[in-house]
Amino acid sequence: MIYLVDAWLECAHPSLRILNKNTGEVCLTLNEQEVISYQEQGIFDVASLFSTNQEVIQELTNDLFIAKHIVYKL
């Protein structure tokens, strides 16, 4: 499955969504508190969102799914 990361981090109320790129289905949503908490815990950093390396993006999405305790069929 191919994911699209939709991140709004440089605004008053940051958020992040992971979508199924083929269907547009939202697979994961992080609210403002979760975004801040996950950044502070080192679960993700902004630099990883700009990576062109698919393995980095895959690891990021997996880490976010695990952190959110979501089991999503890959």
C-alpha positions in Angstrom: 0.0 0.0 0.0 1.3 3.5 -0.8 0.7 6.2 1.7 0.5 10.0 1.4 1.5 12.0 4.4 -0.5 15.2 4.8 1.2 17.3 7.5 0.3 20.8 8.7 3.0 21.5 11.2 3.9 25.1 10.9 0.6 26.6 11.9 -1.3 27.5 15.1 -2.9 24.0 15.4 -0.6 21.4 13.8 -2.0 18.1 12.5 -0.9 15.1 10.5 -2.9 12.6 8.5 -1.8 9.5 6.6 -3.9 8.6 3.6 -4.1 5.7 1.3 -2.7 7.3 -1.8 -4.9 5.1 -4.1 -8.2 5.6 -2.5 -7.8 8.8 -0.4 -9.0 7.0 2.7 -7.7 8.5 5.9 -5.8 5.8 7.7 -4.4 7.8 10.6 -5.0 11.2 12.1 -2.9 13.0 14.7 -4.3 16.0 16.5 -2.3 18.9 17.8 -1.4 17.3 21.2 -0.4 14.1 19.5 1.8 15.8 17.0 3.6 17.8 19.7 3.9 14.8 22.0 5.3 12.5 19.2 7.8 15.1 18.2 9.0 15.5 21.8 9.2 11.7 22.2 11.3 11.4 19.0 8.7 9.2 17.2 9.0 11.5 14.2 10.8 14.6 13.2 10.0 17.2 10.5 13.1 16.3 8.5 11.8 12.7 8.0 8.7 14.1 6.4 10.8 15.7 3.6 12.7 12.6 2.8 12.6 11.2 -0.7 13.8 7.8 0.5 10.8 5.5 0.5 12.3 3.4 3.3 12.4 6.5 5.6 8.7 7.3 4.8 7.7 3.6 5.4 9.5 3.6 8.7 7.8 6.8 9.7 4.3 5.6 8.8 4.9 2.3 10.6 6.2 4.1 13.7 3.1 6.4 13.7 0.7 3.5 13.3 2.4 1.7 16.2 2.5 4.8 18.4 -1.2 5.3 17.8 -1.9 1.6 18.5 -3.5 1.0 15.2 -3.2 -2.2 13.3 -3.7 -1.4 9.7 -3.4 -4.1 7.0 -0.4 -3.1 4.9 
